[in-house]
């Protein structure tokens, strides 16, 4: 498991050395040696530091360093294409200093755009129709993958409260990964104060995700509940006496996770059914059941290119809405992000879904 990261680190060190060598153009042998030594040291110090807390907070620092270097590769490739078009397409003389300046600008632009996408949420809207009776439309705000932690906290929660308030929704649902494995930064920075400001006439509900089921699920559920959010893992709620909201715990739940069919058995499915869970595993199991609207997150839409494309090979639905039989599926890329504060090819978001009956 660790070996791939060691190999990737050394490849990045080599690639970064080549790019920085070209960008800085060190003249003397000693300066070249210093440059390569610094890059190799930074890479391997970050790797060793990350491996001391594998796949936790320290490892996230290593991932940030690696992704910043990956963005450097992107910038180099884009610069090479532009330089090639300029030199051979337009038959212009080579201008190395200008090309190097352009490479630096492109790199800064990529990093800036990735940070902007991570911290500047948008609101998407979707209307879903059901042939079941519903006296009036129901509006639901879907939020997922907030991953509350060191890099995502009070400022983004305040922005979330304002966005939800502006949409005038009936209810808000969180599709898991409320926190990034623990409540440490949530408690340290008093995120409770901001999270507890969320309001919705029919209540606020949540299911837990894989990062919530990290051994600290009891503490996370308690913190969420204290903020006025009801955790409905493997439970159902009748909203406004007209729509069932059914929640299921994540697949990483070690004990209580139930089948979708078992969760639907006690309720009246002649009423519209909204099914909420953190990750989509079996689209056809869900579509065979009397579920009108299925809401989930987990994937982050791939979060960073090229995962935005590659993960489509492994996920039944990586992102956005898809109708299968009588069930409308919606996978959000999430409001927050995972281990690193970057999004490239995706953007922070919430969805506002309006459920209405065709018989109105």
Buried (B, 14 or more C-beta within 10 A) or exposed (E): EEEEBEEBBBEBBBBBBBBBBBBEEBEEEEEBEEBBEEBBEBBBEBBEBBBEEEEBBBBBBBBBBBBBBBBBBBBBEBBEEBBEEBBEEEEEEEEEEEBBEBBEEBBEEBBEBBBEBBBEBEEBEBEBBBEBEBEEBBBBBBBBBBBBBBBBBBEBBBBBBEBBEEBEBBBBBBBBBBBBBBBBBBEEBEBBEBBBBBEBEBBBBBBBBBBBBBEBBEBBBEBBEEBBBBBBBBBBBEBEEBBBBBBBBBBBBEEEBBEBEEBBEEBEBEBBBBBBBBBBBEBEEBBBBBBBBBBBBBBBBBBBBEBBEEBBEEBBBBBBBBEBEBBBBBBBBBBBBBBBBBBBBBBBBBBBBBBBBEEE
